[in-house]
């Protein structure tokens, strides 16, 4: 966004597992908090995507990412 990219066009992509990750992997809770902060303070309205999501068999990772966001902004999910 600091380079002029519209916040509505910014999509974050992260793997669900460490498999195939060549750098430090961000935790689900850290990702969720970062999304909340960007939404609140920088008007980020983009999205996020996960790859290797088939490894998140029980949906634990996606739930850990989205729970804080859903709790902070319940009207977005109704």
Secondary structure, DSSP 8 states (H G I E B T S, - for coil): -TTS--GGG-EEEEESSSTT--S----HHHHHHHHHHHHHHH----EEEEESGGG-TTSHHHHHHHHHHHHH-GGGG-
